[in-house]
């Protein structure tokens, strides 16, 4: 699902809002999430899950084509942990 698909779904659920307004709301939400994560904050959305930033240390890796060892610098990555409602919904659809 792309951002445009999310905008379409929300606009169809709320016909009193035009797509331009919905797009502004969705873009604003994503910008706020990006800003929070980039400043090291944790985002918890009940029913969906939790986003948080984790640090990966520097490491030595190997180029699979040449076998040459390369240095990979430390970096930060976003980690998502699914919430209970999302996990239940996924397992319900899978028939588990």
C-alpha contacts under 8 A as a table, 3 or more apart, distances in Angstrom:
res1	aa1	res2	aa2	distance
1	X	5	X	5.93
1	X	6	X	7.10
2	X	5	X	5.16
2	X	6	X	6.52
3	X	6	X	5.07
3	X	7	X	6.31
4	X	7	X	5.03
4	X	8	X	6.22
5	X	8	X	5.00
5	X	9	X	6.24
6	X	9	X	5.19
6	X	10	X	6.24
7	X	10	X	5.27
7	X	11	X	5.99
7	X	19	X	6.98
7	X	22	X	6.13
7	X	23	X	5.88
7	X	26	X	7.00
8	X	11	X	5.13
8	X	12	X	6.13
8	X	19	X	7.43
9	X	12	X	5.23
9	X	13	X	6.31
10	X	13	X	5.05
10	X	14	X	6.23
10	X	22	X	7.02
11	X	14	X	5.19
11	X	15	X	5.96
11	X	17	X	6.42
11	X	18	X	6.63
11	X	19	X	5.86
11	X	22	X	6.33
12	X	15	X	5.72
14	X	17	X	5.77
15	X	18	X	7.01
17	X	21	X	6.31
17	X	22	X	6.62
18	X	21	X	5.50
18	X	22	X	6.44
19	X	22	X	5.00
19	X	23	X	5.90
20	X	23	X	5.10
20	X	24	X	6.24
21	X	24	X	5.09
21	X	25	X	6.30
22	X	25	X	5.06
22	X	26	X	6.15
23	X	26	X	5.14
23	X	27	X	5.95
24	X	27	X	5.15
24	X	28	X	5.92
25	X	28	X	5.08
25	X	29	X	6.11
26	X	29	X	5.08
26	X	30	X	6.26
27	X	30	X	5.18
27	X	31	X	6.07
28	X	31	X	5.06
28	X	32	X	6.12
29	X	32	X	5.17
29	X	33	X	6.27
30	X	33	X	5.01
30	X	34	X	6.14
31	X	34	X	5.06
31	X	35	X	6.08
32	X	35	X	5.09
32	X	36	X	6.12
33	X	36	X	5.14
33	X	37	X	6.14
33	X	43	X	7.32
34	X	37	X	5.23
34	X	38	X	5.98
35	X	38	X	5.18
35	X	39	X	6.28
36	X	39	X	5.30
36	X	40	X	6.50
36	X	41	X	5.20
36	X	42	X	7.20
36	X	43	X	7.47
37	X	40	X	5.05
37	X	41	X	5.21
37	X	42	X	6.50
37	X	43	X	7.46
37	X	51	X	7.92
37	X	52	X	6.72
37	X	53	X	6.46
37	X	78	X	7.88
38	X	41	X	7.43
40	X	52	X	7.57
40	X	53	X	6.26
41	X	52	X	6.89
41	X	53	X	7.60
42	X	50	X	7.24
42	X	51	X	5.94
42	X	52	X	4.70
42	X	53	X	7.23
43	X	50	X	5.63
43	X	51	X	5.09
43	X	52	X	6.43
44	X	49	X	6.02
44	X	50	X	4.40
44	X	51	X	6.45
45	X	48	X	5.51
45	X	49	X	5.45
45	X	50	X	6.21
46	X	49	X	6.24
46	X	83	X	7.06
47	X	83	X	5.57
47	X	84	X	6.48
47	X	85	X	4.83
47	X	86	X	6.08
48	X	82	X	6.05
48	X	83	X	5.14
48	X	84	X	7.71
48	X	85	X	6.67
48	X	86	X	5.49
49	X	80	X	6.91
49	X	81	X	5.51
49	X	82	X	4.23
49	X	83	X	4.06
49	X	84	X	7.78
49	X	86	X	7.46
50	X	80	X	5.62
50	X	81	X	5.23
50	X	82	X	6.52
50	X	83	X	7.07
51	X	78	X	6.63
51	X	79	X	5.67
51	X	80	X	4.59
51	X	81	X	6.62
52	X	78	X	5.69
52	X	79	X	5.36
52	X	80	X	6.65
53	X	76	X	6.44
53	X	77	X	5.64
53	X	78	X	4.60
53	X	79	X	5.99
54	X	76	X	5.60
54	X	77	X	5.44
54	X	78	X	6.25
54	X	79	X	6.58
55	X	74	X	7.30
55	X	75	X	5.86
55	X	76	X	4.38
55	X	77	X	6.32
56	X	74	X	5.53
56	X	75	X	5.30
56	X	76	X	5.91
56	X	77	X	7.27
57	X	73	X	7.29
57	X	74	X	4.52
57	X	75	X	6.77
58	X	71	X	7.45
58	X	72	X	5.61
58	X	73	X	4.56
58	X	74	X	4.08
58	X	75	X	7.52
59	X	71	X	6.10
59	X	72	X	5.27
59	X	73	X	6.72
59	X	74	X	7.44
60	X	69	X	6.60
60	X	70	X	5.72
60	X	71	X	4.66
60	X	72	X	5.86
61	X	69	X	5.70
61	X	70	X	5.33
61	X	71	X	6.25
61	X	72	X	6.67
62	X	67	X	5.70
62	X	68	X	5.60
62	X	69	X	4.43
62	X	70	X	5.83
63	X	66	X	5.65
63	X	67	X	5.03
63	X	68	X	5.31
63	X	69	X	6.30
63	X	70	X	6.95
64	X	67	X	5.36
64	X	68	X	7.80
82	X	86	X	6.18
82	X	87	X	6.34
83	X	86	X	5.46
83	X	87	X	6.19
84	X	87	X	5.13
84	X	88	X	6.05
85	X	88	X	5.15
85	X	89	X	6.13
86	X	89	X	5.08
86	X	90	X	6.12
87	X	90	X	5.16
87	X	91	X	6.19
88	X	91	X	5.21
88	X	92	X	5.98
89	X	92	X	5.03
89	X	93	X	6.29
90	X	93	X	5.31
90	X	94	X	6.26
91	X	94	X	4.96
91	X	95	X	6.14
91	X	96	X	5.22
92	X	95	X	5.24
92	X	96	X	6.18
93	X	96	X	7.75
